[in-house]
């Protein structure tokens, strides 16, 4: 009998945990939609709660405030819809790019990774830049994210350079700045949001541009 009660408690605990994860995901989905549609000031915690189908009290209990929701969105994985705090260099798709030895294939894989990431964070980062005008904490975060992105692009260029030469007059510093520019959230949004490209079209274009710009 005790064993049955223990099993039931474990089942209830697992079910509650699954429900909590699902609620968090619904809130993040709703927040992503409203932040990108209305901006930081326009997406209130109450509006996010209504969009997610939960109470405002649930929002505050889980995230405390909408600032933390926006920060959480920068860590959401496009694959799962939930936060992933694994360092970028340790993620499976990034490691696959590093392990590829053919430079053209490497750049094609890299473009797919960039497109997937930007589909989740480009709009969110734009909102964060907007929020930085009224929230000093966000300004520090924006600068940190700029620095991290430059570091990631530097690493990517080094991994590509390890597999062969770049084209004439293209050293690693210039290659880094080229990659950094073409993979910016601003370029992604110009093409996908303003010109109506799909994520897949952007990835194909990015791969082609990088191959043409970097390789002999």
C-alpha positions as CSV (number, residue, x, y, z in Angstrom):
1,X,0.0,0.0,0.0
2,X,2.8,2.4,0.9
3,X,4.4,1.6,-2.4
4,X,1.2,2.6,-4.3
5,X,1.0,5.9,-2.5
6,X,4.7,6.6,-3.3
7,X,4.1,5.8,-6.9
8,X,1.1,8.1,-7.0
9,X,3.0,11.0,-5.4
10,X,5.8,10.5,-7.9
11,X,3.2,10.6,-10.7
12,X,1.6,13.7,-9.4
13,X,4.9,15.4,-9.0
14,X,5.9,14.5,-12.6
15,X,2.6,15.7,-13.9
16,X,2.8,19.0,-12.0
17,X,6.4,19.5,-13.3
18,X,5.2,18.9,-16.9
19,X,2.3,21.3,-16.5
20,X,4.7,24.0,-15.1
21,X,7.0,23.5,-18.1
22,X,4.1,23.8,-20.5
23,X,2.8,26.9,-18.8
24,X,6.2,28.5,-19.0
25,X,6.5,27.7,-22.7
26,X,3.0,29.2,-23.4
27,X,4.1,32.4,-21.6
28,X,7.3,32.6,-23.5
29,X,5.5,32.0,-26.8
30,X,3.0,34.7,-26.0
31,X,5.7,37.1,-24.9
32,X,7.7,36.6,-28.0
33,X,4.6,37.4,-30.1
34,X,3.6,40.5,-28.2
35,X,7.1,41.9,-27.7
36,X,7.8,41.7,-31.4
37,X,4.4,43.1,-32.4
38,X,4.0,45.9,-29.7
39,X,7.5,46.6,-28.5
40,X,8.7,46.5,-24.9
41,X,6.4,49.3,-23.6
42,X,3.3,48.0,-25.4
43,X,3.6,44.4,-24.2
44,X,2.4,44.6,-20.6
45,X,2.6,41.6,-18.2
46,X,-1.2,41.6,-18.2
47,X,-1.4,41.4,-22.0
48,X,1.1,38.6,-22.1
49,X,-0.9,36.7,-19.5
50,X,-4.1,37.1,-21.5
51,X,-2.3,36.0,-24.7
52,X,-0.9,32.9,-22.9
53,X,-4.3,32.1,-21.2
54,X,-3.0,32.5,-17.7
55,X,-3.5,34.9,-14.9
56,X,-1.2,37.9,-14.3
57,X,-0.4,36.4,-10.9
58,X,1.0,33.4,-12.7
59,X,3.3,35.6,-14.8
60,X,4.6,37.3,-11.7
61,X,5.0,34.0,-9.8
62,X,7.1,32.5,-12.5
63,X,9.1,35.4,-13.9
64,X,8.6,38.2,-11.3
65,X,8.4,40.9,-14.1
66,X,8.3,41.4,-17.8
67,X,12.0,42.3,-17.8
68,X,12.9,38.8,-16.8
69,X,10.6,37.4,-19.5
70,X,12.5,39.4,-22.2
71,X,15.8,38.2,-20.9
72,X,14.5,34.6,-20.9
73,X,13.5,34.9,-24.5
74,X,17.1,35.5,-25.5
75,X,17.9,32.0,-24.3
76,X,15.0,30.1,-25.9
77,X,16.0,27.3,-28.2
78,X,14.2,27.4,-31.6
79,X,14.1,23.6,-31.5
80,X,12.3,23.2,-28.1
81,X,10.7,26.6,-27.4
82,X,12.3,26.5,-23.9
83,X,15.4,28.1,-22.5
84,X,18.7,26.5,-23.2
85,X,21.7,27.8,-21.2
86,X,24.2,25.6,-22.9
87,X,27.2,27.7,-24.1
88,X,27.0,28.3,-27.8
89,X,30.3,26.6,-28.5
90,X,29.0,23.4,-26.8
91,X,25.7,23.1,-28.7
92,X,25.5,20.1,-31.0
93,X,24.8,22.0,-34.2
94,X,27.7,24.4,-33.6
95,X,30.0,21.5,-32.8
96,X,29.0,19.9,-36.1
97,X,30.0,23.0,-38.0
98,X,33.4,22.9,-36.2
99,X,34.0,19.3,-37.1
100,X,33.2,19.6,-40.8
101,X,36.3,19.8,-42.9
102,X,35.0,21.0,-46.2
103,X,34.8,24.8,-46.1
104,X,31.8,25.2,-48.4
105,X,29.8,22.6,-46.6
106,X,31.0,24.2,-43.3
107,X,29.6,27.6,-44.4
108,X,26.3,26.1,-45.5
109,X,25.9,24.4,-42.1
110,X,26.9,27.6,-40.4
111,X,24.3,29.6,-42.3
112,X,21.6,27.1,-41.2
113,X,22.6,27.5,-37.6
114,X,22.6,31.3,-37.8
115,X,19.2,31.4,-39.6
116,X,17.7,29.1,-36.9
117,X,19.1,31.3,-34.1
118,X,18.1,34.6,-35.6
119,X,14.5,33.4,-36.2
120,X,14.2,33.2,-32.4
121,X,16.3,36.1,-31.2
122,X,16.6,38.8,-33.9
123,X,13.2,40.4,-33.1
124,X,13.7,39.9,-29.3
125,X,17.1,41.7,-29.5
126,X,15.6,44.6,-31.4
127,X,13.0,44.9,-28.6
128,X,15.9,44.8,-26.0
129,X,17.7,47.6,-27.8
130,X,14.5,49.6,-27.7
131,X,14.0,48.8,-24.0
132,X,17.6,49.9,-23.2
133,X,16.5,53.5,-23.8
134,X,14.4,53.3,-20.7
135,X,15.9,50.4,-18.7
136,X,19.6,50.9,-17.9
137,X,20.0,47.2,-17.1
138,X,19.2,46.4,-20.7
139,X,21.9,48.7,-22.0
140,X,24.5,46.7,-20.2
141,X,23.0,43.5,-21.5
142,X,22.9,44.8,-25.1
143,X,26.6,45.6,-24.9
144,X,27.4,42.2,-23.5
145,X,25.4,40.5,-26.2
146,X,27.2,42.5,-28.9
147,X,30.6,41.4,-27.4
148,X,29.5,37.7,-27.3
149,X,28.3,37.8,-30.9
150,X,31.6,39.1,-32.0
151,X,33.4,36.4,-30.1
152,X,31.2,33.7,-31.7
153,X,31.8,35.1,-35.2
154,X,35.6,35.2,-34.5
155,X,35.5,31.6,-33.4
156,X,33.5,30.6,-36.5
157,X,36.0,32.3,-38.8
158,X,38.9,30.6,-37.1
159,X,37.2,27.2,-37.5
160,X,36.7,27.9,-41.2
161,X,40.3,29.1,-41.7
162,X,41.6,25.9,-40.1
163,X,40.3,24.0,-43.1
164,X,42.0,26.0,-45.9
165,X,42.8,29.5,-47.1
166,X,40.5,32.5,-47.7
167,X,40.4,34.3,-51.0
168,X,43.1,36.8,-51.9
169,X,43.2,39.9,-49.7
170,X,40.8,38.3,-47.1
171,X,42.6,38.0,-43.8
172,X,40.9,36.7,-40.6
173,X,40.1,40.1,-39.3
174,X,38.3,41.2,-42.5
175,X,36.6,37.8,-42.7
176,X,35.4,38.2,-39.1
177,X,33.9,41.6,-39.9
178,X,32.3,40.3,-43.1
179,X,30.7,37.4,-41.2
180,X,29.7,39.7,-38.3
181,X,27.9,42.0,-40.7
182,X,26.1,39.5,-42.8
183,X,24.8,37.5,-39.8
184,X,23.5,40.6,-38.0
185,X,19.9,40.6,-36.7
186,X,19.3,43.8,-38.7
187,X,20.1,42.1,-42.0
188,X,18.0,39.1,-41.1
189,X,15.0,41.3,-40.2
190,X,15.4,43.4,-43.4
191,X,15.1,40.3,-45.5
192,X,12.6,38.2,-43.6
193,X,10.3,40.8,-42.0
194,X,10.6,43.7,-44.5
195,X,11.1,41.7,-47.7
196,X,9.1,38.6,-46.8
197,X,11.9,36.0,-47.2
198,X,11.6,32.7,-45.4
199,X,14.2,31.6,-42.9
200,X,15.3,29.0,-45.4
201,X,15.7,31.6,-48.2
202,X,17.8,33.7,-45.8
203,X,20.0,30.7,-44.9
204,X,20.6,29.9,-48.6
205,X,21.4,33.5,-49.4
206,X,23.8,33.7,-46.4
207,X,25.6,30.6,-47.3
208,X,26.1,31.8,-50.9
209,X,27.2,35.3,-49.8
210,X,29.7,33.8,-47.3
211,X,31.2,31.4,-49.8
212,X,31.5,34.1,-52.4
213,X,33.0,36.6,-50.0
214,X,35.4,34.3,-48.1
215,X,36.6,31.5,-50.3
216,X,38.9,31.4,-53.4
